Amino acid sequence: MKEPGWSRPSPLALCFHFPHEAPVTRKPVAIDAARGRALWMAAQRLDRDAPFGEGPEAVRDAIAHLGYVQIDTINVIERCHHHILYSRIPAYRRADLAHLQSVEKSIFEYWTHALSYVPVEDFRFFVPAMQAYRKNASAWFGSVTPAEVRAMTRRLRDQGPLSIRDIGDDELVEKHHPWASRKPSKRVLQLMFYQGRVAISARAGMVKTYDLLDHHFGWDRPPRPATERQVAAYLLDRALRSQGLVSLDSICHLNAAAKKGVAAVIEARVRRRQLVPVTLEGAGKLEHWAEPAALEAALPGLAGRVHILSPFDPLIIQRKRLKLFFGYDHLFEAYVPAHKRRLGYFALPVLVDDRIVAAIDLKADRAAGRLQVQNWTWLVDAAHEDKAAIDTKLARFEGFQFATEDTPGEAARTSAP
């Protein structure tokens, strides 16, 4: 989640300075909203059962396909990174994610539009941002001195990986916001993380263990930084793979500084006929593009698909895009006073076929091993006929919430709440 006063730009926005390229005129392909939804759901792999299989390789493949999976602290139900993966891997085990991060080391944590898990093969696209943080730590980290960074580097070299709980000799200070730590070492470790000096080598809930980057990955040196053009192409390719139909806004979510560079790559690909301009029903002047193969592909039917999605799911997080494609304006009300909430503290959109039919505010009663329905809001008048299918999915979702590592995902389902 974004913290109060947080104003740090996306790291991938720190190094874009592209020359202007003359626009290319191509006659756009017109598609209706239903086709647009189908393209997006297929790209998100929400149009089929278990599209990635199961086990650690399924988690690795899912993160690689989506490009990143957002991490968040709210745990009124299972945290969003696990929830996002479960939505595409019915047999998902939390231990599989931990294995990829700490044992296989095929994923790493870094900032995309939020803190996220990212495939390690994409590391080089984030190196320019890390280098930018070394040159300019920003106001957020401005109080951290080079001497403190050197001292922490020595400590990690001598003692090995550490969490903030392992550091007991800090002189405590007052918190400057609710998510801050009284230990100055946390600020030092956070800066070193954004500078690419340390990696988050493990997690226990939201408690992070830090290790020196090269030691964690066993690198003699980190991957060479991608060029500005390569970073722009990476952002475009990531969006095409996970969104199917893209706009500059959807490619550069919370990263406006990258738009000029990405636009130049789009123009070049349209010129080479690798991208097709698309006019999407209801989008007005908002331009979209797709790869020719995506527009020509036969898409699976959506009948019978039910997903209870996290508000941080890639299908939900871009609110303007969600409203354009699905006609639904999601409200995230965790920080709204209780008496002003319409959907609830942590409402989860419910996708049936290609319609968002309801928003259900759930809370995990961990002592009882049950999910409590705090509020159920129907969004479509005719949606009550979908209740039986949603109740079945809720039972499976409850099984996922309280599964042990021996009873993953849907194998642990109980009766509907």
HELIX and SHEET records of a PDB file:
HELIX    1   1 PRO A   11  ALA A   13  5                                   3    
HELIX    2   2 ALA A   33  ALA A   43  1                                  11    
HELIX    3   3 PRO A   56  LEU A   66  1                                  11    
HELIX    4   4 CYS A   80  TYR A   86  1                                   7    
HELIX    5   5 ARG A   94  HIS A   99  1                                   6    
HELIX    6   6 LEU A  100  GLU A  104  3                                   5    
HELIX    7   7 VAL A  120  PHE A  125  5                                   6    
HELIX    8   8 VAL A  127  LYS A  135  1                                   9    
HELIX    9   9 SER A  138  PHE A  141  1                                   4    
HELIX   10  10 PRO A  146  GLN A  159  1                                  14    
HELIX   11  11 ILE A  164  ASP A  166  5                                   3    
HELIX   12  12 PRO A  184  TYR A  194  1                                  11    
HELIX   13  13 LEU A  213  PHE A  217  1                                   5    
HELIX   14  14 GLU A  228  GLN A  243  1                                  16    
HELIX   15  15 LEU A  248  ILE A  251  1                                   4    
HELIX   16  16 ALA A  256  ALA A  258  5                                   3    
HELIX   17  17 LYS A  259  ARG A  271  1                                  13    
HELIX   18  18 PRO A  292  GLU A  296  1                                   5    
HELIX   19  19 ARG A  319  PHE A  326  1                                   8    
HELIX   20  20 ALA A  338  LYS A  340  5                                   3    
HELIX   21  21 ASP A  381  ASP A  386  5                                   6    
HELIX   22  22 LYS A  387  GLN A  401  1                                  15    
HELIX   23  23 GLY A  409  ALA A  412  5                                   4    
SHEET    1   A 3 VAL A  29  ILE A  31  0                                        
SHEET    2   A 3 VAL A 276  LEU A 280  1                                        
SHEET    3   A 3 HIS A 288  ALA A 290 -1                                        
SHEET    1   B 3 VAL A  69  GLN A  70  0                                        
SHEET    2   B 3 LEU A 115  PRO A 119 -1                                        
SHEET    3   B 3 ILE A 107  TRP A 111 -1                                        
SHEET    1   C 3 LEU A 162  SER A 163  0                                        
SHEET    2   C 3 VAL A 207  LEU A 212 -1                                        
SHEET    3   C 3 VAL A 198  ALA A 204 -1                                        
SHEET    1   D 4 VAL A 306  ILE A 308  0                                        
SHEET    2   D 4 ALA A 347  VAL A 352 -1                                        
SHEET    3   D 4 ARG A 355  ASP A 365 -1                                        
SHEET    4   D 4 ARG A 370  TRP A 378 -1                                        
END                                                                             
